[in-house]
Every structure is written in structure tokens, then in C-alpha cells.
Amino acid sequence: MAAGAGVVLAVAGGGIAVATGGDDGPASHQYTQKQADAATKAALEATGGGRANSVETDSENGATYEVEVTKPNGSTVDVRLDDAYHVVVIEGDSEDAGGN
């Protein structure tokens, strides 16, 4: 993989691909594959399914991880999780022009 190209994480079981390109840069990727998988699983459980678009480390609202999820209804939310993968907050994604 070329430097600067987005990292793509494949999540086993759900066939979910988590793309981490177009984000806040290398500082937002301080996690292991296992942590990304656990955060993705917890976020998808919290939203009732959908598709995980990205995983980042995030300290907003006291969170450790942020997973952007497109929910089954098509709306996009940011699921912020603590270091034990418990939901801190679920917020509408400000980049989601269609609303939630």
C-alpha cells in the first residue's frame, strides 16, 4: 500500500468494509485491527445494523472511538464509544446532507 492511501479494514462475519481515508489524518488511527473490529461491532449493534463507513480514535464527548455508520434507513450517524466499547453518544453526521 502506498503511503497516504486510505487504509481499508475488513470486518469478519458481517462482510463490512471500513474505509479510513478522508478523515482527520494519522492521529485518528491509533488503534489495532482487533480494536477497530470491536468498535465496529458495538456501533452496528447500537444502530440496529447498517454499514460501517469509517473508524477513528476520537476524544470528543469522552469517547475513545468514533464509528461512522450508515443505518438501514439510509441516514448516517457517528457512534462514539468509550474504551470498553460502550456507547457514549450517537450523533447525526454533520456531513450527511440528507439529514437523519
All heavy atoms as an XYZ file, in Angstrom:
685
protein
N       0.836     -1.185      0.000
C       0.000      0.000      0.000
C       0.876      1.241      0.000
O       1.830      1.325      0.748
C      -0.846     -0.009      1.278
C      -2.270     -0.002      1.025
S      -3.133      0.072      2.591
C      -4.637     -0.491      1.947
N       0.530      2.184     -0.788
C       1.290      3.429     -0.840
C       0.962      4.288      0.371
O      -0.158      4.289      0.849
C       0.951      4.185     -2.122
N       1.934      5.001      0.857
C       1.704      5.915      1.976
C       0.693      6.961      1.559
O       0.712      7.448      0.447
C       3.017      6.575      2.399
N      -0.195      7.297      2.465
C      -1.197      8.306      2.164
C      -2.473      7.720      1.571
O      -3.501      8.362      1.564
N      -2.410      6.510      1.081
C      -3.622      5.877      0.573
C      -4.446      5.426      1.762
O      -3.912      5.019      2.777
C      -3.269      4.675     -0.305
N      -5.749      5.509      1.665
C      -6.626      5.133      2.774
C      -6.440      3.683      3.153
O      -6.214      2.831      2.314
N      -6.528      3.405      4.421
C      -6.438      2.045      4.931
C      -7.833      1.458      4.906
O      -8.789      2.110      5.279
C      -5.899      2.053      6.380
C      -5.888      0.661      6.957
C      -4.516      2.666      6.425
N      -7.963      0.238      4.460
C      -9.270     -0.408      4.452
C      -9.206     -1.593      5.401
O      -8.321     -2.425      5.321
C      -9.654     -0.874      3.031
C     -10.979     -1.621      3.062
C      -9.736      0.316      2.103
N     -10.169     -1.657      6.305
C     -10.237     -2.727      7.284
C     -11.409     -3.620      6.936
O     -12.517     -3.150      6.781
C     -10.456     -2.142      8.692
C      -9.466     -1.089      9.144
C      -9.916     -0.498     10.472
C      -8.089     -1.686      9.269
N     -11.174     -4.912      6.835
C     -12.265     -5.835      6.576
C     -12.720     -6.410      7.905
O     -11.921     -6.867      8.701
C     -11.786     -6.957      5.657
N     -14.006     -6.379      8.133
C     -14.555     -6.879      9.381
C     -15.137     -8.253      9.110
O     -16.018     -8.406      8.280
C     -15.637     -5.925      9.920
C     -16.243     -6.473     11.186
C     -15.041     -4.552     10.149
N     -14.631     -9.259      9.817
C     -15.060    -10.637      9.615
C     -16.506    -10.823     10.051
O     -16.988    -10.158     10.949
C     -14.155    -11.579     10.402
N     -17.170    -11.748      9.421
C     -18.521    -12.102      9.814
C     -19.576    -11.284      9.107
O     -20.514    -11.832      8.565
N     -19.475     -9.979      9.122
C     -20.502     -9.151      8.517
C     -20.179     -8.713      7.110
O     -21.003     -8.118      6.438
N     -18.966     -8.962      6.661
C     -18.585     -8.527      5.341
C     -18.544     -7.013      5.222
O     -18.684     -6.470      4.149
N     -18.357     -6.322      6.327
C     -18.359     -4.870      6.339
C     -16.941     -4.383      6.056
O     -15.996     -4.817      6.689
C     -18.797     -4.320      7.706
C     -20.154     -4.903      8.120
C     -18.814     -2.816      7.721
C     -21.288     -4.538      7.232
N     -16.804     -3.473      5.130
C     -15.509     -2.852      4.874
C     -15.507     -1.487      5.544
O     -16.445     -0.724      5.395
C     -15.271     -2.706      3.379
N     -14.462     -1.217      6.288
C     -14.361      0.062      6.987
C     -13.230      0.847      6.351
O     -12.071      0.510      6.519
C     -14.097     -0.154      8.493
C     -14.004      1.179      9.207
C     -15.176     -1.014      9.106
N     -13.570      1.870      5.614
C     -12.566      2.707      4.956
C     -12.189      3.834      5.895
O     -13.049      4.438      6.521
C     -13.119      3.273      3.658
N     -10.910      4.101      5.998
C     -10.475      5.157      6.900
C      -9.792      6.294      6.161
O      -9.056      7.055      6.742
C      -9.542      4.585      7.989
O      -8.456      3.938      7.352
C     -10.281      3.619      8.893
N     -10.032      6.429      4.878
C      -9.488      7.552      4.126
C     -10.386      8.775      4.286
O     -11.528      8.682      4.680
N      -9.881      9.963      3.996
C     -10.669     11.178      4.046
C     -11.085     11.559      5.448
O     -12.207     11.969      5.690
N     -10.196     11.457      6.401
C     -10.529     11.683      7.799
C      -9.605     12.722      8.406
O      -9.108     13.577      7.711
C     -10.454     10.363      8.567
C      -9.125      9.675      8.342
O      -8.100     10.377      8.215
O      -9.094      8.450      8.272
N      -9.363     12.621      9.700
C      -8.554     13.603     10.410
C      -7.061     13.274     10.423
O      -6.320     13.834     11.204
C      -9.066     13.746     11.850
C     -10.480     14.299     11.876
O     -10.826     15.081     10.971
O     -11.235     13.945     12.787
N      -6.617     12.374      9.587
C      -5.198     12.076      9.456
C      -4.711     10.966     10.365
O      -5.487     10.330     11.075
N      -3.391     10.715     10.345
C      -2.804      9.594     11.080
C      -3.100      9.592     12.578
O      -3.213      8.530     13.179
C      -1.299      9.742     10.830
C      -1.201     10.562      9.594
C      -2.405     11.460      9.591
N      -3.248     10.751     13.188
C      -3.509     10.806     14.629
C      -4.844     10.159     14.983
O      -5.052      9.746     16.111
C      -3.476     12.245     15.123
N      -5.746     10.056     14.005
C      -7.054      9.472     14.281
C      -7.084      7.967     14.056
O      -8.144      7.361     14.108
C      -8.133     10.148     13.426
O      -7.917      9.878     12.062
N      -5.910      7.364     13.839
C      -5.844      5.923     13.594
C      -4.945      5.215     14.592
O      -4.142      4.373     14.231
C      -5.367      5.655     12.166
C      -6.285      6.233     11.154
N      -7.560      5.780     10.950
C      -6.132      7.281     10.321
C      -8.135      6.516     10.022
N      -7.299      7.434      9.638
N      -5.112      5.553     15.850
C      -4.293      4.947     16.896
C      -5.042      3.764     17.502
O      -5.488      3.812     18.638
C      -3.957      5.991     17.959
C      -3.234      7.210     17.429
C      -1.917      6.856     16.769
O      -1.123      6.107     17.314
N      -1.689      7.383     15.587
N      -5.215      2.700     16.711
C      -5.916      1.509     17.180
C      -5.396      0.299     16.421
O      -4.780      0.420     15.368
C      -7.428      1.644     16.975
C      -7.824      2.017     15.558
C      -7.834      1.072     14.544
C      -8.175      3.321     15.245
C      -8.177      1.413     13.250
C      -8.527      3.668     13.950
C      -8.531      2.711     12.963
O      -8.862      3.053     11.685
N      -5.678     -0.862     16.975
C      -5.313     -2.114     16.319
C      -6.498     -2.621     15.510
O      -7.627     -2.134     15.654
C      -4.934     -3.183     17.363
O      -6.119     -3.499     18.125
C      -3.816     -2.715     18.294
N      -6.266     -3.615     14.688
C      -7.350     -4.242     13.920
C      -8.409     -4.799     14.872
O      -9.609     -4.642     14.646
C      -6.794     -5.359     13.029
C      -7.864     -6.071     12.221
C      -8.463     -5.212     11.139
O      -7.714     -4.601     10.374
N      -9.777     -5.136     11.060
N      -7.959     -5.425     15.951
C      -8.890     -6.006     16.931
C      -9.769     -4.909     17.551
O     -10.982     -5.098     17.722
C      -8.102     -6.739     18.019
C      -8.958     -7.434     19.043
C      -8.101     -8.207     20.039
C      -8.969     -8.839     21.109
N      -8.165     -9.565     22.091
N      -9.182     -3.777     17.883
C      -9.948     -2.664     18.449
C     -10.938     -2.106     17.424
O     -12.088     -1.812     17.763
C      -9.006     -1.556     18.927
C      -8.192     -1.949     20.140
C      -7.057     -0.991     20.414
O      -6.409     -0.477     19.496
N      -6.812     -0.736     21.694
N     -10.512     -1.967     16.183
C     -11.399     -1.468     15.130
C     -12.572     -2.421     14.914
O     -13.714     -1.984     14.765
C     -10.621     -1.276     13.826
N     -12.289     -3.710     14.924
C     -13.351     -4.708     14.761
C     -14.354     -4.632     15.913
O     -15.563     -4.680     15.693
C     -12.761     -6.121     14.690
C     -11.978     -6.377     13.409
O     -12.053     -5.567     12.465
O     -11.275     -7.410     13.367
N     -13.856     -4.514     17.153
C     -14.734     -4.444     18.325
C     -15.572     -3.164     18.307
O     -16.767     -3.188     18.618
C     -13.915     -4.527     19.609
N     -14.965     -2.052     17.931
C     -15.689     -0.780     17.859
C     -16.760     -0.848     16.780
O     -17.893     -0.392     16.985
C     -14.722      0.369     17.585
N     -16.442     -1.429     15.642
C     -17.399     -1.567     14.553
C     -18.571     -2.444     14.976
O     -19.737     -2.089     14.764
C     -16.714     -2.152     13.303
O     -15.697     -1.244     12.879
C     -17.696     -2.380     12.171
N     -18.271     -3.563     15.602
C     -19.331     -4.476     16.059
C     -20.257     -3.763     17.041
O     -21.483     -3.835     16.918
C     -18.709     -5.713     16.709
C     -19.738     -6.698     17.206
C     -19.102     -7.915     17.844
C     -20.205     -8.841     18.347
N     -19.738     -9.800     19.303
N     -19.704     -3.059     18.008
C     -20.508     -2.356     19.012
C     -21.352     -1.257     18.367
O     -22.525     -1.078     18.709
C     -19.603     -1.760     20.086
N     -20.781     -0.534     17.423
C     -21.516      0.542     16.758
C     -22.674     -0.009     15.943
O     -23.785      0.542     15.970
C     -20.572      1.349     15.870
N     -22.449     -1.096     15.221
C     -23.519     -1.688     14.416
C     -24.619     -2.269     15.299
O     -25.804     -2.199     14.956
C     -22.957     -2.742     13.463
C     -22.074     -2.183     12.343
C     -21.458     -3.318     11.524
C     -22.846     -1.221     11.458
N     -24.257     -2.817     16.441
C     -25.269     -3.302     17.392
C     -26.097     -2.132     17.915
O     -27.318     -2.225     18.050
C     -24.612     -4.053     18.540
C     -24.098     -5.424     18.144
C     -23.313     -6.131     19.247
O     -23.172     -5.584     20.354
O     -22.842     -7.250     18.982
N     -25.443     -1.007     18.193
C     -26.128      0.163     18.738
C     -27.079      0.806     17.736
O     -28.074      1.413     18.128
C     -25.102      1.196     19.213
N     -26.784      0.672     16.451
C     -27.619      1.294     15.423
C     -28.613      0.323     14.801
O     -29.359      0.700     13.902
C     -26.757      1.917     14.311
O     -25.958      0.883     13.709
C     -25.884      3.035     14.830
N     -28.618     -0.909     15.260
C     -29.528     -1.892     14.685
C     -29.104     -2.362     13.309
O     -29.918     -2.750     12.491
N     -27.808     -2.337     13.058
C     -27.273     -2.777     11.777
C     -26.858     -1.598     10.922
O     -26.724     -0.481     11.393
N     -26.663     -1.884      9.658
C     -26.224     -0.854      8.730
C     -24.852     -1.173      8.188
O     -24.425     -2.328      8.162
N     -24.147     -0.128      7.780
C     -22.812     -0.287      7.195
C     -21.859      0.682      7.879
O     -22.125      1.881      7.952
C     -22.874      0.028      5.691
C     -21.546     -0.154      4.974
C     -21.617      0.260      3.505
N     -21.694      1.717      3.402
C     -22.696      2.389      2.876
N     -23.760      1.759      2.397
N     -22.687      3.710      2.814
N     -20.758      0.153      8.377
C     -19.726      0.998      8.981
C     -18.892      1.599      7.860
O     -18.391      0.885      6.995
C     -18.852      0.187      9.922
N     -18.769      2.926      7.876
C     -18.026      3.630      6.836
C     -16.593      3.937      7.239
O     -15.711      3.967      6.399
C     -18.734      4.942      6.481
C     -20.154      4.704      6.034
O     -20.424      3.797      5.252
N     -21.078      5.492      6.541
N     -16.378      4.219      8.526
C     -15.024      4.548      8.979
C     -14.916      4.346     10.480
O     -15.910      4.365     11.199
C     -14.663      6.000      8.627
O     -15.511      6.904      9.319
N     -13.682      4.143     10.910
C     -13.349      4.028     12.336
C     -12.202      4.985     12.602
O     -11.239      5.026     11.833
C     -12.900      2.596     12.718
C     -12.466      2.528     14.168
C     -13.988      1.582     12.429
N     -12.327      5.765     13.663
C     -11.258      6.674     14.070
C     -11.155      6.669     15.583
O     -12.117      6.355     16.268
C     -11.565      8.113     13.631
C     -11.652      8.324     12.155
C     -11.941      9.767     11.792
O     -11.805     10.657     12.658
O     -12.290     10.004     10.636
N      -9.991      7.043     16.091
C      -9.904      7.350     17.509
C     -10.424      8.764     17.676
O     -10.280      9.602     16.790
C      -8.453      7.222     18.038
O      -7.585      7.947     17.184
C      -8.016      5.778     18.102
N     -11.083      9.017     18.805
C     -11.783     10.284     18.981
C     -11.932     10.552     20.465
O     -12.318      9.659     21.215
C     -13.161     10.182     18.325
C     -13.935     11.477     18.326
O     -13.731     12.318     19.215
O     -14.774     11.647     17.434
N     -11.642     11.753     20.907
C     -11.788     12.086     22.324
C     -13.013     12.953     22.582
O     -13.285     13.318     23.718
C     -10.532     12.796     22.833
O     -10.338     13.991     22.099
N     -13.779     13.263     21.544
C     -14.971     14.101     21.687
C     -16.003     13.413     22.575
O     -16.237     12.205     22.455
C     -15.562     14.359     20.299
C     -16.504     15.529     20.252
C     -16.888     15.888     18.829
O     -16.038     15.753     17.921
O     -18.030     16.287     18.640
N     -16.620     14.152     23.472
C     -17.626     13.645     24.400
C     -17.078     12.541     25.313
O     -17.839     11.705     25.783
C     -18.859     13.112     23.652
C     -19.543     14.166     22.828
O     -19.429     14.141     21.607
N     -20.234     15.088     23.463
N     -15.765     12.516     25.528
C     -15.176     11.498     26.385
C     -15.027     10.140     25.719
O     -14.781      9.139     26.383
N     -15.168     10.107     24.407
C     -15.085      8.847     23.671
C     -13.637      8.450     23.414
O     -12.716      9.253     23.562
C     -15.821      8.973     22.339
N     -13.462      7.197     23.023
C     -12.174      6.682     22.581
C     -12.199      6.392     21.089
O     -11.216      6.601     20.400
C     -11.815      5.394     23.354
O     -11.801      5.695     24.754
C     -10.468      4.844     22.946
N     -13.346      5.924     20.602
C     -13.507      5.567     19.192
C     -14.734      6.258     18.612
O     -15.709      6.498     19.313
C     -13.699      4.052     19.019
C     -12.618      3.241     19.655
C     -12.813      2.631     20.893
C     -11.386      3.084     19.038
C     -11.817      1.895     21.499
C     -10.382      2.347     19.646
C     -10.599      1.756     20.870
O      -9.599      1.038     21.459
N     -14.677      6.549     17.321
C     -15.832      7.033     16.586
C     -16.005      6.150     15.361
O     -15.061      5.939     14.611
C     -15.631      8.476     16.127
C     -16.762      8.987     15.251
C     -16.474     10.345     14.650
O     -15.935     11.215     15.360
O     -16.770     10.528     13.454
N     -17.203      5.636     15.185
C     -17.520      4.827     14.013
C     -18.647      5.527     13.265
O     -19.702      5.795     13.838
C     -17.959      3.396     14.405
C     -18.225      2.567     13.156
C     -16.901      2.727     15.281
N     -18.410      5.848     12.012
C     -19.462      6.424     11.180
C     -20.255      5.271     10.588
O     -19.680      4.357      9.986
C     -18.869      7.273     10.062
C     -19.948      7.910      9.200
C     -19.380      8.616      7.994
O     -19.230      7.948      6.955
O     -19.081      9.813      8.112
N     -21.570      5.302     10.792
C     -22.444      4.214     10.344
C     -23.562      4.776      9.471
O     -24.193      5.765      9.833
C     -23.071      3.479     11.561
C     -24.088      2.433     11.105
C     -21.991      2.836     12.423
N     -23.788      4.124      8.338
C     -24.985      4.386      7.556
C     -26.006      3.357      8.018
O     -25.806      2.148      7.848
C     -24.731      4.266      6.041
O     -23.726      5.218      5.676
C     -26.003      4.522      5.243
N     -27.061      3.857      8.658
C     -28.075      2.985      9.233
C     -28.931      2.359      8.127
O     -28.913      2.818      6.990
C     -28.947      3.785     10.206
C     -28.152      4.282     11.400
C     -28.866      5.163     12.393
C     -30.328      5.314     12.338
N     -30.899      6.125     13.416
N     -29.686      1.296      8.478
C     -30.523      0.639      7.467
C     -31.495      1.587      6.763
O     -31.841      1.368      5.605
C     -31.279     -0.423      8.276
C     -30.358     -0.743      9.408
C     -29.713      0.584      9.754
N     -31.909      2.676      7.418
C     -32.837      3.630      6.794
C     -32.123      4.634      5.889
O     -32.756      5.521      5.334
C     -33.665      4.357      7.855
C     -32.852      5.326      8.697
O     -31.653      5.549      8.474
N     -33.493      5.900      9.695
N     -30.785      4.522      5.782
C     -30.015      5.399      4.899
C     -29.402      6.611      5.568
O     -28.557      7.276      4.993
N     -29.822      6.926      6.801
C     -29.224      8.063      7.497
C     -27.838      7.680      8.015
O     -27.537      6.511      8.214
C     -30.120      8.526      8.650
O     -30.213      7.521      9.638
N     -27.002      8.685      8.206
C     -25.639      8.451      8.672
C     -25.459      9.069     10.041
O     -25.877     10.205     10.280
C     -24.624      9.062      7.687
O     -24.852      8.503      6.395
C     -23.197      8.754      8.103
N     -24.853      8.303     10.956
C     -24.599      8.774     12.309
C     -23.158      8.480     12.699
O     -22.514      7.604     12.133
C     -25.557      8.108     13.342
C     -26.990      8.518     13.102
C     -25.408      6.594     13.347
N     -22.681      9.250     13.674
C     -21.384      8.984     14.288
C     -21.663      8.344     15.635
O     -22.351      8.928     16.475
C     -20.597     10.280     14.486
C     -20.157     10.899     13.170
O     -19.938     10.144     12.204
O     -20.030     12.130     13.109
N     -21.144      7.141     15.829
C     -21.305      6.435     17.098
C     -19.985      6.572     17.850
O     -18.954      6.100     17.380
C     -21.645      4.945     16.883
C     -21.815      4.232     18.220
C     -22.887      4.794     16.012
N     -20.030      7.259     18.994
C     -18.829      7.418     19.809
C     -18.881      6.407     20.944
O     -19.909      6.263     21.617
C     -18.727      8.850     20.320
C     -18.399      9.801     19.197
C     -18.071     11.204     19.661
N     -17.605     11.994     18.563
C     -18.409     12.610     17.690
N     -19.709     12.518     17.807
N     -17.903     13.312     16.703
N     -17.749      5.717     21.133
C     -17.647      4.632     22.104
C     -16.509      4.891     23.067
O     -15.484      5.471     22.680
C     -17.388      3.309     21.368
C     -18.381      2.953     20.260
C     -17.751      1.995     19.272
C     -19.633      2.359     20.867
N     -16.651      4.408     24.300
C     -15.556      4.526     25.256
C     -14.558      3.391     25.043
O     -14.724      2.572     24.131
C     -16.079      4.589     26.697
C     -16.769      3.313     27.158
O     -16.615      2.236     26.522
O     -17.472      3.383     28.187
N     -13.548      3.313     25.897
C     -12.502      2.305     25.708
C     -12.978      0.883     25.978
O     -12.298     -0.075     25.634
C     -11.254      2.633     26.530
C     -11.510      2.695     28.015
O     -12.681      2.645     28.459
O     -10.526      2.806     28.774
N     -14.187      0.725     26.555
C     -14.782     -0.594     26.766
C     -15.852     -0.881     25.707
O     -16.614     -1.837     25.839
C     -15.375     -0.692     28.170
N     -15.923     -0.042     24.666
C     -16.846     -0.187     23.542
C     -18.308      0.008     23.946
O     -19.212     -0.528     23.321
C     -16.642     -1.529     22.812
C     -15.189     -1.746     22.474
C     -14.407     -2.629     23.219
C     -14.576     -1.024     21.451
C     -13.065     -2.807     22.937
C     -13.231     -1.188     21.170
C     -12.482     -2.078     21.915
O     -11.146     -2.243     21.639
N     -18.536      0.817     24.976
C     -19.886      1.210     25.361
C     -20.201      2.532     24.679
O     -19.338      3.414     24.594
C     -20.008      1.358     26.879
C     -19.771      0.078     27.612
N     -18.830     -0.041     28.605
C     -20.340     -1.148     27.482
C     -18.822     -1.275     29.062
N     -19.731     -1.966     28.388
N     -21.437      2.688     24.240
C     -21.838      3.903     23.541
C     -21.796      5.093     24.488
O     -22.359      5.057     25.578
C     -23.252      3.753     22.945
C     -23.728      5.072     22.353
C     -23.273      2.651     21.893
N     -21.112      6.131     24.061
C     -21.075      7.409     24.777
C     -22.188      8.295     24.229
O     -22.961      8.885     24.979
C     -19.703      8.100     24.619
C     -19.707      9.487     25.219
C     -18.599      7.240     25.231
N     -22.281      8.380     22.905
C     -23.305      9.188     22.249
C     -23.415      8.745     20.791
O     -22.446      8.274     20.202
C     -22.977     10.705     22.354
C     -21.724     11.056     21.568
C     -24.148     11.566     21.925
N     -24.617      8.892     20.252
C     -24.832      8.693     18.821
C     -25.355     10.020     18.302
O     -26.360     10.543     18.791
C     -25.849      7.573     18.537
C     -25.340      6.237     19.089
C     -26.124      7.473     17.034
C     -26.321      5.088     18.952
N     -24.633     10.572     17.331
C     -24.992     11.881     16.782
C     -25.175     11.788     15.282
O     -24.490     11.016     14.617
C     -23.886     12.900     17.058
C     -23.612     13.136     18.513
C     -22.464     14.107     18.752
O     -21.475     14.070     18.007
O     -22.597     14.905     19.695
N     -26.067     12.621     14.757
C     -26.199     12.733     13.312
C     -24.877     13.203     12.735
O     -24.210     14.040     13.325
N     -24.493     12.635     11.613
C     -23.230     13.005     10.971
C     -23.399     14.341     10.272
O     -24.266     14.497      9.416
C     -22.825     11.920      9.969
C     -21.469     12.164      9.351
O     -20.792     13.156      9.705
O     -21.071     11.358      8.502
N     -22.585     15.311     10.630
C     -22.683     16.660     10.058
C     -22.421     16.669      8.554
O     -22.801     17.587      7.853
C     -21.720     17.615     10.750
O     -20.384     17.166     10.587
N     -21.775     15.623      8.037
C     -21.515     15.525      6.612
C     -22.674     14.887      5.869
O     -22.668     14.789      4.656
C     -20.239     14.720      6.357
C     -19.000     15.410      6.923
C     -17.751     14.556      6.798
O     -17.788     13.528      6.096
O     -16.748     14.908      7.427
N     -23.694     14.418      6.595
C     -24.843     13.766      5.994
C     -25.849     14.833      5.563
O     -26.663     15.287      6.342
C     -25.485     12.805      7.001
C     -26.691     12.062      6.447
O     -26.875     12.069      5.214
O     -27.440     11.495      7.248
N     -25.789     15.230      4.310
C     -26.631     16.315      3.812
C     -28.105     15.946      3.778
O     -28.965     16.809      3.811
C     -26.175     16.711      2.395
N     -28.414     14.658      3.777
C     -29.795     14.224      3.699
C     -30.505     14.237      5.027
O     -31.696     13.973      5.109
N     -29.816     14.508      6.117
C     -30.437     14.513      7.436
C     -30.552     13.128      8.011
O     -30.162     12.154      7.419
N     -31.109     13.048      9.206
C     -31.245     11.768      9.881
C     -32.678     11.491     10.116
O     -33.290     11.174     10.897
C     -30.443     11.768     11.186
C     -28.971     11.902     10.911
O     -28.445     11.268      9.998
N     -28.294     12.715     11.686
